[in-house]
Amino acid sequence: MERYDDLVKEISLCRGCVLCEERNMAVAGSGNIHADLMLIGEGPGAEEDKNGVPFVGAAGRLLTDMLDAVDIDRNKLYVTNIVKCRPPKNRTPKDDEAAACLPFLKRQIELIDPKVILLLGATALRYMLSPDLRITKTRGTWHEVNGRWIMPTFHPAALLRDPRKKVDSFEDMVALRRKIKELKLDI
């Protein structure tokens, strides 16, 4: 627990890129720090920047509904983002901004040690698996990396912009539930 708390403090004090200049709060992550399931998104939005908690705005409410639909308890997982500070106007993080935060994310993964990781959106896919992959072609496919099962899906904000993607996203959530059952995880 102390190592995790130290990491959160380090994230809150970070001045590694320009995103720190306009933030209200760095958003390390939230949830069970012993979780078997980790969700990784892009970066904090306006509500998250105010509250210091990821996925609490409209996209976060949709995410909670998606998890509920497949009987996954949000309290049993851990949620974080590629970047820990809000990009201006919610733009996509730049490579140097992501590079400044990726060591934090790698340490979070190491400390929490999830068995399954759900990547929410193209930015998480880019920095966690490969910049050559596209979310529309890769979503819903499992990748085993360093003993962890990783699957990309659409970011909830993308579903708010284009509700037609909800059908594909629901299929991905069902596949996530199947993987959890297959691995006999208590989530």
N, C-alpha and C positions, 0 to 999 in steps of 0.2 A: 504494500500500500504506500509506503513512504517513497519508493522509487517512482510510482505513478504520480503522487502528489508533487514530487520534485519536477517531473516532466511538465505537468500542468503549469507550475510556477514559471518554468523556463519558457514555455510557450507564451504565457501572459506578458513576459518581459522582452520578447523577441523584437529585434529591430533589423531583421535580416533582409527586408525588402521594403519597397515603398508602401505596401499595403498597411503597414503599421501606422503611417502618418495620419490616416483619416479614420481609423477604427475607434469605436467606443470600447469594445472588448474583443480580445482574442477568444476564439471559440475552439477549445481543445477537443471536446467531445462530451458525450454523456451516456450514462447507462451502466450496466454491469461490467466492472473491470475484470471479471473472470469469465466473460461471455464466450460461448462456443460459436456465436454468430456475430460478425461485425458488418456493419453497413458503412460504405464510404461514398460520400457525395462529392460535389465540386468545391463549394465554399459557402460561408455564411451569407445570408441575405440580410435585409434591414432588420427584421424581427430578431434574428439570431444575434446580430451585432448589438442590439439593445439588451438582450437577455443573457447572452453568453452561453446559450444552449443551441445545438444544431437541430434543424428541422422542426421549428415551432411555428412557422408561418403557414400559409395556405398549402404549400408543398408538403410540409411536415404533417399537417392534418390528413392530407391524402395518403401519405406514407403510412400513417397509423391505421387508417381505414383498410389499406391494402394488406397490411400485416394481420389485422383482425379477420379479414376475409378468409385467410388460410390458417387461422388459429395459431398465430405466432405472437407471443406476449412481448411487446416492446420493452417491458421492464427487464426482460431476461437477455437482451442483446446490448451491443455497444454501437453507437453511431458517431461518426466523425466525418471529416472532409479532407480533401487534398490540401487546400490552403486553409489556414486557421483565422485569417482576417478577411473581411468583406472587400471584394474588388469593387471599385467605384461603379455605380449604376448597375451592379450585378453582372458586369461583363465577365467573360471567360478569363480565368487566370492566365497570365503570361508564363512562358517557360521559366524565366528567372524567379518568378514568385513561387511557382510550384517547386522548383529546385530548392528554394530556401526552406520550404515546409516539409519536403519529403523525408528528411532525416527524423523529424518529429513523428511522422506517420509510421515509419519503419520501427521506431522505438515503441510506439503504441501497439503495433502488431506483435512485437516481441514480448512486451509485458503482458498483454491481454491474452495472447496465444489462441486466437480463434481457430476453430476447425473449418469454418465456412465463412467466406467473405462475399457479400453481395455488392457489386459495383453499381452505383446509381448514376448512369449517364456517361456521355462521351468523354468528359474530362477525367473521370475516375478510370475509365477504360484505358485512355491514352497513357496515363502516368503509372498505372498499376500493371498493365499487361503489355501494351505496345502502341506506339503512335501510328502504326500502320493498320491497326484494326478499326473497323467502323461499327458503331453501335447498332445500326440497322441490320447488319449482317451477322454480328457476333452475339447479340443479345440472346439469352436463353441457352447458351452453350457453356458447358462446364470445362474448366481448365484446372488441372492439378499442378500446383506450384509450391515447391518446398513443403509437401505434405498437407497443404491446405487446398480446399475446393473453392474455386473462385468462379462466379458467374456474373456477367454484366447484364443489366436491364436498363430500361429507360429511366431517366430521372423523373421524379414526380412532377417537377415544374414543366417538363416536356409534355406530360399527359394533360396538364391544365391547359397548355397551349393547343394541343392536338388530341382531343379525346378519343379519336379513332385508334390511337396506340394503346389504349387501355386493355383491349382484348389480348394483345401480345404480352403486355405487362402482367396481366392476370395469369397467363400460361406460365410465365417465368416464376411467379410467386408460387404456383402449384408445384413447379419443378423444385423450387427451394424447399417447400414443405416435404416433398418426397425425399430429397437428399438428407434432410434433418432426420426423417424416420429411418432411412437406410443406415445412417451413421449412429442411430440410437441416441440422439442428443436430446436433452431436456430443455426445450425451448418453447 
